Amino acid sequence: MKHFSHLIQLLKTRLADQRTYYRLFLTVLLIPNLFLCFTEPMPWLGRVALMVVPAALWMVVLTLSRRPGISLWCLFPILFLGAFQLVLLYLFGNSIIAVDMFLNVATTNSGEAMELLGKLVPAIAAVVVIYVPTLILGVMSIRTADRLTSAFRRRQWRWAVVLFAVGAAAVLGARWQDPHYRVKLDLWPANVAYNLKLAVERWDRSDRYAETSRYFTFEAQAQHPDSVREVYVMVVGETSRALNWQLYGYDRPTNPRLSHMQRLVCFRDVLTQANATHKSVPIMLSAASAENFDIIYSQKSIFTAFHEVGFYTAFFSNQLPNRSFIDYFGAQADTTLFLKANQQAKGEEYNPYDGVLLRKVDGLLADTSLRKLFIVLHTYGSHFDYQERYPVNDIYFRPASYESVGPDKRDILLNAYDNSIRETDKLLADLIERLQALPQTASVVVYASDHGEDLYDDRRNRFLHASPVPTYYQLHIPCLMWFSPQYNTLFPTAYAQAREHSGMPMTTNVIFHTLLEVAGVETPYRIDSLAVTSARFTVTPRHYLNDHNQPETLDQVGFKPLDVEMFRRMGLQFPFPKEAADE
């Protein structure tokens, strides 16, 4: 008891001294830098700069006031970013907060966010334990009578100057060790501030899309006769990776119905060009690609191209609108509906399963006056929380219920994820059967997922998607085409060409051009060398759209040896370097 009382007295003494607060706040501010020293690939002098330069800056800022708590609360945005950074490291194991991560936060609805946060208890608990007490201590510092002395502050400023000089030399040395090293890319929090600036600029450009694309036209013309009823349906999958599809060799029955479908073409080697929905889906629905992504701000979408040749167009989404290009493109359709947009709806109609989308399709198919139909269905697919993507009656793989996530829960997560793919299988099979039953109608269904998913697949313990550096699991996606008997009779070469090209390497930028070619929509913006149904289809180097919207070839993306091995195992084309990057 005596020792305990002594400890309490010592603690009170320390907390009455502003120097204690100063040292504690400095330590907390440097926690993200410390973690990044171990997670990020950079020269050793870059690691020195990562610790020393921010330390010098925070030493000055924390001593601008005689009560460090005032400075700490002024740095609240930095603390928030630090907490964000730690959660990101928990999820992905490396990388700073990316531009796309900021945009994902801005375009993710609250329900989706809560589904994820509710399962990240360890990460959330850790940042709460670190940052909430720090903020409370900041208030105590403000209320404490003690003040930092002028001598102490001058001493810290002198040390800050020395550290900054050391840090500046370390930055120059890091540039000498690695010519690609940049402060705005590699020094936290300067790199996060730079990414936030890019995110704001990108959001502003997309917000002005209606103005910058107002006068665009595809100058489209129809190649197919008016006498034939045509229905083309593009189904945009969500977070579905090829590895878990039975059609791609998976040893579980995740495609029990599609596996028996006739005239179904499965493209084996398709990679998404982006691992975030707000970029990957617009690439499918426009002429933009990783190689020329900036044209997205001045051109319209595939809905406009089909509309120009007389098609009735419809966009049905099982996701909420979020002011992204997906919304702007969908608004160009004759009919646009976000099933979850009515916040007052209840039960299944508020959080419906993807099968509800077919009710909207049925209404259009039943209207025989609509001779030319182009429909896009944006599903919720296999997006986390997986166990929320299918009815209880459709649970096939068990157990599939979990309260939290982690490597120890992988088998259960995998069951739930595979159940969600079976639900997609059911959706596509039901859609195909509807179209097949239409009399004298030429129909084609195209399905492609926007990106894949990490599921604690290897010792890296990666989870989810949209990480700044992607993995194999996030990029290899399922891509399918189905042709109706009537379409095959009228246009037999499309199916033949699709089968011939089904094993060739390609990326999701082929979707736009393939849809235009298969529907006979002629436009100067259609590139037949990118249409898998054309005899002119050509294999070209594949590109990935990085966080700064720059195209990278696959050997520049930053894949680890574990990813390269998966490319080999799945028989995918990859520009294997002589020496794989260090793990």
Buried (B, 14 or more C-beta within 10 A) or exposed (E): EEEEEEEEEEEEEEBEEBBBBBBBBBEBBBBBBEBBBEEBEBBEBBBBBBBBBBBBBBBBBBBEBBBBBBBBBBBEEBBEBBBBBBBBBBBBBBBBBBBBBBBBEBBBBEBBEEBBEEBBEEBBEBBEEBBEEBBEBBEBBBEBEBEBEEEBBEEBBEBBEEBBEBBBBBBEBBBEEBEEBBBEBBBBBBBBBBBBEBBBEBBEEBEEBEEBBEEBEBEBEBEBEEEBBBBBBBBBBBBBBBBBBBBBEBEBBBBEBBBEBEBBBBBBBBBBBBBBBBBBBBBBBBBBBBBEBEBBBEBBBBBBBBBBBEBBBBBBBBBBBBEBBBBBBBBBBBBBBBBBEEEEEEEEEEBBBBBBBBEBBEEBBEEEEBBBBBBBBBBBBBBBBBBBBBEEEBBBBEEBEBEEBBEEBBEBBBBBBBBBBBBBBBBBBBBBEBBBEBEEBBBBBBBBBBBBBBBBBBEBBBBBBBBBBBBBBBBBBBBBBBBBEBBBEBBEEBBBBBBBBBEBBBBBBBBBBBBBBBBBBBBEBBBBEBBBBBEEBEEBEBBBBBBBBEBBEBBBBBBBEBBBBBBEEBEBBBEEEEEBBEE
